[in-house]
Amino acid sequence: MAGTAVRGRLKPLTWQIATVADAVDETPRVRTIVLDVPDWSGHRAGQHLDVRLTAEDGYRAEREYSIASAPGEPVAITVERLEDGEVSPYLTEELRAGDGIELRGPIGGYFVWDGEDAGPLLLVAGGSGVVPLRAMVRHRQRAGSDVPVRLLYSSRTLDDVIYREELDEVRDGIEVVYTLTRERPPGWTGYDRRVDADLLREVAWRAGDGARAFVCGPTSFVEAVAKGLVDLGYPPARVKTERFGATGS
Ligand SMILES: Cc1cc2nc3c(=O)[nH]c(=O)nc-3n(C[C@H](O)[C@H](O)[C@H](O)COP(=O)(O)OP(=O)(O)OC[C@H]3O[C@@H](n4cnc5c(N)ncnc54)[C@H](O)[C@@H]3O)c2cc1C
């Protein structure tokens, strides 16, 4: 029976305790946490996982975090600290190598890129929205794909740019275009404005070239960029979005 076969392939996601293998500061407010996960089925570029914290009195808080590493690499998440947040201050300030952390995943089958497209790929990130897109860039490199990739990455200031060293070094068909919304440092050659219709027109692949876009960041950013791309002629089905919540910068 078809239903039985489908059910047979499904495996319920269960919470498990991963061990922090490493914690690396990316910026003053952002930390990458590399995890040793005992039961991991493997992940696709763009997926996320759930983290659960439990207080001594039993109070629990759950949050979603995109997987920052490419398929085949150790699982990693990159977390931005929100000063008044419940979960992110713990993950970015208190968690140490060797600590245990409860998680479940991988999750998501929509905002994923498996590297099979022929057309060019446009990745548009606002702030920590760069995390799943970085997994896609790394996957593109590791898989030896020759799909042209352009990453348009908006940050508040240069100090807020996550993975800067790594992104500055990508080449061979991968291009990173930065824009800073709150400063223009001396000698800066990137853009210094918010991602709007004009900026998208300058940076995005032409819609007619069969381009596909992934957009990730604060909700308001994602909605504005997705609308901008559709206005440029991108079919809505070729613009995939992931909203991290809140209003952003
Ligand atoms: C699919 C998915 C993937 C995500 N991936 C990542 C990731 O890779 N890295 C990452 O750092 N976060 C990511 N997030 C956001 C993350 O789940 C949390 O919302 C975030 O870490 C804040 O949690 P908190 O408990 O610290 O703050 P909360 O206690 O939940 O919120 C504190 C305050 O900050 C505001 N706030 C909540 N979220 C945001 C936000 N994203 N930006 C600005 N203000 C906010 C709230 O409105 C509130 O006022 C993702 C969210 C989703 C839905």
The ligand as an SDF file (V2000), in Angstrom:
LIG
                    3D

 53 58  0  0  0  0  0  0  0  0999 V2000
   14.1860   28.8200   10.2530 C   0  0  0  0  0  0  0  0  0  0  0  0
   14.9450   29.7620   11.1670 C   0  0  0  0  0  0  0  0  0  0  0  0
   16.3270   29.7460   11.1550 C   0  0  0  0  0  0  0  0  0  0  0  0
   17.0570   30.6140   11.9850 C   0  0  0  0  0  0  0  0  0  0  0  0
   18.4200   30.6010   11.9150 N   0  0  0  0  0  0  0  0  0  0  0  0
   19.1340   31.4570   12.6840 C   0  0  0  0  0  0  0  0  0  0  0  0
   20.5660   31.4880   12.5790 C   0  0  0  0  0  0  0  0  0  0  0  0
   21.1700   30.7660   11.7880 O   0  0  0  0  0  0  0  0  0  0  0  0
   21.2460   32.3430   13.4020 N   0  0  0  0  0  0  0  0  0  0  0  0
   20.5800   33.1810   14.2830 C   0  0  0  0  0  0  0  0  0  0  0  0
   21.2730   33.9310   14.9940 O   0  0  0  0  0  0  0  0  0  0  0  0
   19.2270   33.1770   14.3780 N   0  0  0  0  0  0  0  0  0  0  0  0
   18.4990   32.3350   13.6130 C   0  0  0  0  0  0  0  0  0  0  0  0
   17.1310   32.3140   13.7240 N   0  0  0  0  0  0  0  0  0  0  0  0
   16.4940   33.1330   14.7720 C   0  0  0  0  0  0  0  0  0  0  0  0
   16.4730   32.3060   16.0850 C   0  0  0  0  0  0  0  0  0  0  0  0
   15.5620   31.2180   15.9620 O   0  0  0  0  0  0  0  0  0  0  0  0
   16.0150   33.1390   17.3080 C   0  0  0  0  0  0  0  0  0  0  0  0
   14.8020   33.7690   16.9900 O   0  0  0  0  0  0  0  0  0  0  0  0
   17.0300   34.1790   17.7170 C   0  0  0  0  0  0  0  0  0  0  0  0
   18.2720   33.5630   18.0770 O   0  0  0  0  0  0  0  0  0  0  0  0
   16.5030   34.9800   18.9220 C   0  0  0  0  0  0  0  0  0  0  0  0
   16.2580   34.1070   19.9850 O   0  0  0  0  0  0  0  0  0  0  0  0
   16.3850   34.6150   21.5030 P   0  0  0  0  0  0  0  0  0  0  0  0
   15.7730   33.5710   22.3670 O   0  0  0  0  0  0  0  0  0  0  0  0
   17.7940   35.0340   21.8010 O   0  0  0  0  0  0  0  0  0  0  0  0
   15.5210   35.9330   21.5110 O   0  0  0  0  0  0  0  0  0  0  0  0
   13.9190   36.0810   21.9310 P   0  0  0  0  0  0  0  0  0  0  0  0
   13.9150   35.9310   23.4370 O   0  0  0  0  0  0  0  0  0  0  0  0
   13.1610   35.1110   21.1420 O   0  0  0  0  0  0  0  0  0  0  0  0
   13.6760   37.5170   21.4540 O   0  0  0  0  0  0  0  0  0  0  0  0
   14.2340   38.6700   22.0980 C   0  0  0  0  0  0  0  0  0  0  0  0
   13.8680   39.9230   21.3490 C   0  0  0  0  0  0  0  0  0  0  0  0
   14.4950   39.9490   20.0640 O   0  0  0  0  0  0  0  0  0  0  0  0
   13.5220   40.0170   19.0330 C   0  0  0  0  0  0  0  0  0  0  0  0
   13.9760   39.0810   17.9780 N   0  0  0  0  0  0  0  0  0  0  0  0
   13.6870   37.7610   17.8540 C   0  0  0  0  0  0  0  0  0  0  0  0
   14.3030   37.2260   16.7810 N   0  0  0  0  0  0  0  0  0  0  0  0
   15.0180   38.2290   16.2050 C   0  0  0  0  0  0  0  0  0  0  0  0
   15.8780   38.3230   15.0880 C   0  0  0  0  0  0  0  0  0  0  0  0
   16.1170   37.2490   14.3050 N   0  0  0  0  0  0  0  0  0  0  0  0
   16.4670   39.5160   14.8120 N   0  0  0  0  0  0  0  0  0  0  0  0
   16.2330   40.6070   15.5820 C   0  0  0  0  0  0  0  0  0  0  0  0
   15.4320   40.5890   16.6680 N   0  0  0  0  0  0  0  0  0  0  0  0
   14.8200   39.4250   16.9790 C   0  0  0  0  0  0  0  0  0  0  0  0
   12.2360   39.5940   19.6370 C   0  0  0  0  0  0  0  0  0  0  0  0
   11.1430   40.2120   18.9700 O   0  0  0  0  0  0  0  0  0  0  0  0
   12.3930   40.0670   21.0690 C   0  0  0  0  0  0  0  0  0  0  0  0
   12.0910   41.4340   21.1730 O   0  0  0  0  0  0  0  0  0  0  0  0
   16.3800   31.4920   12.8740 C   0  0  0  0  0  0  0  0  0  0  0  0
   14.9700   31.5070   12.8920 C   0  0  0  0  0  0  0  0  0  0  0  0
   14.2660   30.6710   12.0430 C   0  0  0  0  0  0  0  0  0  0  0  0
   12.7650   30.7200   12.0590 C   0  0  0  0  0  0  0  0  0  0  0  0
  1  2  1  0
  2  3  1  0
  2 52  2  0
  3  4  2  0
  4  5  1  0
  4 50  1  0
  5  6  2  0
  6  7  1  0
  6 13  1  0
  7  8  2  0
  7  9  1  0
  9 10  1  0
 10 11  2  0
 10 12  1  0
 12 13  2  0
 13 14  1  0
 14 15  1  0
 14 50  1  0
 15 16  1  0
 16 17  1  0
 16 18  1  0
 18 19  1  0
 18 20  1  0
 20 21  1  0
 20 22  1  0
 22 23  1  0
 23 24  1  0
 24 25  2  0
 24 26  1  0
 24 27  1  0
 27 28  1  0
 28 29  2  0
 28 30  1  0
 28 31  1  0
 31 32  1  0
 32 33  1  0
 33 34  1  0
 33 48  1  0
 34 35  1  0
 35 36  1  0
 35 46  1  0
 36 37  1  0
 36 45  1  0
 37 38  2  0
 38 39  1  0
 39 40  1  0
 39 45  2  0
 40 41  1  0
 40 42  2  0
 42 43  1  0
 43 44  2  0
 44 45  1  0
 46 47  1  0
 46 48  1  0
 48 49  1  0
 50 51  2  0
 51 52  1  0
 52 53  1  0
M  END
$$$$
